[in-house]
Amino acid sequence: VHEFKQSIDNTTKHYRFVADVAKTLFVTPNYLNEKVKKETGKPARYWVNQALIIKLKKELLNQNKTLKQIAEMYNFPNAGHLSRFFKVHTQITPIKFKNQT
């Protein structure tokens, strides 16, 4: 679980899926999810999403990057997918977040 947290908090790697993190830790996604949920009370997916939202917020505060560029950096198919993901997890669109801060 400690290695999992280190992996998702890594600033040079951007994970969107539990399967990607599990692969780097040489375990199955189900095993990783079971262990993380047992230790933290929340599934691995929750923690991956939380780490990703924090990274996205930091990127959105960088005025030099467009939403499309950020989407590409974080392996979203396009800016629309990124916007929907962000809104589901923060209840605000990336543009509104960027304008508020």
C-alpha positions as a printed Julia matrix, in Angstrom:
101×3 Matrix{Float64}:
   0.0    0.0     0.0
   2.9    2.31    0.77
   4.42   1.66   -2.66
   1.01   2.23   -4.23
   0.72   5.66   -2.58
   4.26   6.54   -3.64
   3.48   5.52   -7.22
   0.34   7.6    -7.57
   1.9   10.61   -5.85
   4.9   10.51   -8.2
   5.02  13.81  -10.08
   6.68  12.35  -13.17
   4.13   9.58  -13.78
   0.47  10.09  -14.44
  -1.78   7.14  -13.74
  -5.43   7.12  -14.75
  -6.19   3.47  -14.11
  -5.57   1.05  -11.27
  -4.4   -1.53  -13.81
  -1.52   0.76  -14.82
  -0.37   1.18  -11.23
  -0.75  -2.55  -10.54
   1.41  -3.36  -13.56
   4.26  -1.2   -12.24
   3.99  -2.91   -8.85
   3.89  -6.39  -10.45
   0.52  -7.33   -8.93
  -2.96  -7.8   -10.34
  -5.45  -4.93  -10.17
  -7.78  -7.05   -8.0
  -5.03  -7.86   -5.52
  -3.97  -4.22   -5.33
  -7.55  -3.08   -4.86
  -8.14  -5.61   -2.06
  -5.0   -4.59   -0.18
  -5.6   -0.86   -0.55
  -9.24  -1.14    0.5
  -8.34  -3.3     3.5
  -5.73  -0.77    4.69
  -7.48   2.52    3.85
 -11.17   1.71    3.68
 -11.32   3.09    0.14
 -10.67   1.27   -3.14
  -7.54   1.92   -5.17
  -9.62   3.66   -7.85
 -10.56   6.35   -5.31
  -6.93   7.09   -4.48
  -5.83   7.09   -8.13
  -8.59   9.59   -8.94
  -7.73  11.81   -5.96
  -4.06  11.94   -6.93
  -4.99  12.68  -10.52
  -7.35  15.52   -9.54
  -4.6   17.14   -7.47
  -2.2   16.95  -10.41
  -4.83  18.3   -12.81
  -5.57  21.24  -10.52
  -1.88  22.11  -10.45
  -1.72  21.95  -14.23
  -4.84  24.08  -14.61
  -3.23  26.77  -12.48
  -0.36  26.87  -14.96
  -1.58  29.58  -17.32
   0.73  28.43  -20.12
  -1.11  25.17  -20.84
  -4.37  24.65  -22.66
  -6.94  22.07  -21.65
  -6.05  20.09  -24.76
  -2.37  20.04  -23.8
  -3.19  18.91  -20.27
  -5.49  16.19  -21.63
  -2.65  14.89  -23.8
  -0.18  14.95  -20.89
  -2.51  12.84  -18.74
  -3.54  10.41  -21.48
  -7.14  11.56  -21.86
  -8.5   10.98  -25.38
  -9.43  14.66  -25.64
 -10.23  17.79  -23.62
 -13.91  16.8   -23.38
 -13.06  13.58  -21.54
 -10.8   15.5   -19.19
 -13.56  18.05  -18.51
 -16.12  15.35  -17.71
 -13.69  13.49  -15.44
 -12.81  16.7   -13.62
 -16.42  17.76  -13.16
 -17.5   14.34  -11.86
 -14.81  14.45   -9.18
 -14.9   18.14   -8.24
 -18.45  19.28   -9.19
 -16.91  22.13  -11.18
 -15.62  22.37  -14.73
 -11.89  22.85  -15.32
 -12.54  26.25  -16.91
 -14.55  27.47  -13.89
 -11.85  26.14  -11.58
  -9.19  27.96  -13.57
 -11.21  31.21  -13.59
 -11.94  31.05   -9.85
  -8.29  30.74   -8.91
